[in-house]
Amino acid sequence: MAVDTTGQSVAKAAGDPVARGRSRGTGKRRRAEKRSLATHWYAWAMVAPVIVVIAVIIGYPLVRGVYLSLTNANERNVARSIGVNEIPATYEFVGLDNYADALTGSQFLSTLGWTLVWTVACVSVTFALGLTLANVLNRRIAGRSFYRLLLILPWAVPGFVSVFAWRFLYNQDNGLLNKILAGGGIDAVPWLNDPTWAKLSVIAVNVWLGVPFMMVALLGGLQSIPGELYEAAEMDGANAWQRFRHITMPGLSSVSTTVVLLSTIWTFNMFPVIFLLTRGGPGEATQILVTQAYKFSFEVSPRDFAQSSTWGVLILVLLMLFAAVYRRVLRKQGEVW
């Protein structure tokens, strides 16, 4: 009788999908999710408005941009109003033609090349200067608080104000930099009118804006390293370089990986510095991907919304690929991110 009952139970479990799900643990997970929702409903209710706002502010423009990148939409064929007359949209779906044109054209590749140079140069110099200043300010020196406040100042000033200030400094005729050079008998430098000097100038401004963030983040990482490690290493006869290499850099690894990733993404999309300082000039010398995408949408005639959206999607894909590769490299090195 007991065997028969067990057989019926097994048969019932085999024929009942609910029972099969419970046998694999799915039923328990569903009950746990229901309990979590019932217990933490207040937290879900508080988070819901944020999710809705993010979906509207980020989700809709993203979907709209991807859609426009698959069309030939421009200023002449989109829906528009002229007085009381409503003109419907006449643009057409073209598939991946815009992506093929962008990736096979010389303009995208040349702009991408300078964007990569700009990003690598800015991030590497910013990290090196930030690390140097963080190490200096981590020591007990006179006026340390004043120096920290002074070095954080560029971060506190609005970005566009800083860029306009540098633009006045770079003025070829009346700028302070050329006035100083003239006092030493040196000819005026075309800071923003020569392609090479313009590239160096925008890199310098972006580094000046980015060093405070890098310094503060790395300084926090330095202060989290136990001082006993340095004392023990010094007692063992380790010199300053050995202490820096074997204690400081490993101790800063988690902070460094984060700030390098953030700095790379910010620099890759650093629109204000390029646009306000040179507007991509002279010519197209300092044009990066994001400013070129803006130019397609607002400066060329007719305004090419499809091409602008295509470049925007490509920028997003490139950054996602970089983040994925970066994460994989960190995992191979034993870092958890």
N, C-alpha and C positions, 0 to 999 in steps of 0.2 A: 504493500500500500504506500509505503514511504517512497519506493522507487517510482511508482506511478505518479505521485504528486510532484516529484522532482522533474520527471520527464515533461509533465504538463507545464511546469514553470519554465523549463528550458525552451520548450516549443513556443510558449507565449512570449518569452524574451526574444526568440529568433524572429517571430512574426510581427512583433510590436515595435515600430520605429522609435517610439518614445523610450521603450525599455532599452533598445539598442543604444540610443543616445546617452541614456543614463549610465549604461555599462562603460562607455568611453569617457564619461565625466562631463559631457556637454550639459546634461541636466543640472549638475551641480554649479557649473559656470553660470547658467541662466538664472538660477535661483540666487547666486551671489550677486549678479548684476542687478537683479530686481531689489535685493536687500540694500545694495549700495545706493541705488536711485532713491529708494524710500527713506533711507537714513540720511543721505546727503543731498536731499532735494533742494535745500536752501543754497548750497554751494553751486549746484547746477543752475539754479535760477539767477544767481548773481553773475555767473560766467556767460549765460546766454546772450545778454545784450552786447557784450564785447565780441562774441563770435559773430553776431549779426552785423555789427558795425564793420568788423574786419572783412566779412564776406562782401559787404556792399562797397567798401572803400578799395579793397585789394582784389577781391574775387571778380567782380564785374568788369573793371578795367582790364584785368588780365585776359579774361575770356573774350572780351570785345577786341583787344589787341591781337590775339591769336586769330580771330575771325577775319579782321581787316587785313592781316598779313597774307591771307589766302585769296584776296580779291585784288582788283586794280583800282581801288578807291582813291580818288584825289579830289581837289577842290572843285572841279568842274562837274563831277558825276555823283556827288553825295547829295542826300536830301537837304534842301535849304528853303528859306522863305525870302521872297522878294515882295515887300509890301504885304498885301493880303493874299498873294499868290503862293501856294505851296508847290514846290517842284520836287517830285519824288526822286529817289535814288535810282541811278542807272548803271552803277558799277556792277561788274560781273565776277563770278568765281573763277579763279585762274589756278587753283591748286598750289603746288609748290614752285611755281615759276619764279616768284619773287625771291625765294631762298636760293634757287639755282643761279639767278642773276647776281645776287649779292655775293655768294661764295665763289663764283667764277670770275667776278669782276675785280679789277685792280684796286678800285677805291676802297672796298671793304678790307682787303688784305693789307693794303698800305696803312690804313687807319688802325687796323688791329695791331700791326707791328709796332707803331708808335705808342699805342695804348699799353701794350705789354712792357715796352721800355720804360714808359712813364710810371707804370705801377711798380715794377721791380726796383727802379731807381728810388722812388719816393719811399717805399716800404723799407728797403734795406738801409738807406741813410737815416730815416726816422728811427728805426729800431736801434741802430748803432749809437746815435746821439742820445736817444732816450735812455738806453742802458748805461751809457757813460755818465750822464747827469744823475741818474738814479743812484749809481754807486757813489758819486761824490756827495750827494745830499743824504745818503744813508750814514755818513760818518758824522762825528761830533765836531762841527766846525762853527766858528763864530758867525752869527747872522743866518743860521740855517733856515729858520722860519721865513725870514725876509726873502731869501733866495728862492725858496719854494713858491712863495706867493708871486714873486716876479716872473718865474718861469711858467706858472699856470695862467698868467694874464692873457697870453694869446688865445688860450682855450675859452676864456670868459668873454672875450670880445666877439660880437656877432661876425660870422664869416665874411659877409659882404662888406662890412666896414673895414675889416683887415685887408681884403683884396683891393678895395678902392684906395686905401692908404698906400699899399705897395705900388699901385698904379701911378700915384703921384710921385713916389720915390723913383720909379723907373722912367719917368718922363725924360725924353732925350734932350730937350732944350732947357727945361727949368727944374728937373728933378734933383733932389738932394744928392743922390749918388754921383751924378755927373758933375755937380758943383764941387763935390769933394775931389773928384778926379781932376777937374780943371785946376783946382788949387795946387795940385801936385804936378801940373804941366802935362797931364795925360788927356788925350782927345776923348770926346764924349763917346760913350758906348751905346749903340742902338739896341737897348735892352729888349724892346718889344717889336722892333722893326726888322731885325735880322732873324732868319729861321733858327739858327743855332743858338744865338743868345736868348731868343724867345723861349726855346725849350728849356734851357738852363734856368731861366727866370721863373717859369711856372713851377718847375720842380722845387726851386728854392722856397717859393711862397707856400707850396703845399707841405713841405717839410717843416717850415716854421709853424704852420697851423697844427701839424700832427704830432710834433714832439711832446707837447704838454700831456696829451692823453697817454702816449707811450711811457713817458717818464713816471706819471702817477701810478699806472698799472704795474710797471716793473718795480717801482719803489715799494708798493704794497707787497709784492712777491718777495723782495729782499728782506723786508721786516718780518716775514713769516719763517725765515730760515733760522733755526736755533743758533745762537751765538756760540754755544759750546762746541759746535763742529769746527768753527774757525779756530777756537782756542786749542782744541786737540790737535788740529792740523799744524798749527804754528809750533806747538810743543814738539811735534814729530819732525820739525825742520822743513815743512813745506813753505816755499816762497809765495809771493803774492800771486804770480801767474798760476801756480799749481792750485792754490786755494780757489782762485776764480774759476779755473777749468773743472775741478773735481767737486766743488761744493756749490759755488754760485750758479753756474749754468745748469747743473742737474736740478737744483732747487727751484730754478725759474722755468723749468721745462713746461709745466702745465700752464703757467701764466703766459709764457712766450707763444705757445701754440695758439692760444685764444686771441691774443692781441694781434698777431701776425695775420690770422684769418680775417678778423674784423677790419684791420687796416687795409688789407688787400681788397676786400669788397668795397669799402668806402672810397679808396683811391681809384679803383677801376671805374667807379661811377661818380667821380668828383666833378660834377657839373659846374658849381659856382666859380672855382678858381680859373678854369679854362675860359668859360663864357665871359665872365666879368673882366678878366685881365687882358685876353687877346682875342676873344670871340673866334678862336680857332686859327687865327692868323699868326704871322703874315701869310697870306694865301691859305693853304690848308695845313701849314707846318705843325701846328699844335692841336689840330682837331682830333679828339678822341671819339670813341664809338658813341657815347651818350650825347655829346654835343652835335655830332653829325646826325643822329636820329632826330634831335630837336630841330636842326636846320631843315631837314626834309619836311617837317610838319609845319614850320612857322616862318621860314625865310625864303625858300625857293618858290618860284611861281611857274605853274600852279603847285600848290602845296600837295605833297605826295604822302597821303596818310598810310597807304599800303606799304610803301618802302620804309617809312618811319616805324611802323609796327613790326615789320620784318626785322629791322635792326634791333628793336627792343627785345623781341623774342630771342634773337641770337645772343644778345648780351646776357639774358637770363639763363640760357642753356650753357653758355661758357662758364658763368659763375657757379652753376650747379655742378658742372663737370669738375671744376677746380675743387669745390668743396668735397666732392666724392673722392677724388684722387688724394686730396690732402688728408682726409679721414683714414683712407686705406693705408697711407704711408705711416701715419701716426700709430695705427694699430699694429703694424709690423714692427714698429720701434717699441711697442709695449705701452704706449700711451692710450688712455681710455678717453674717447671724446664722442 
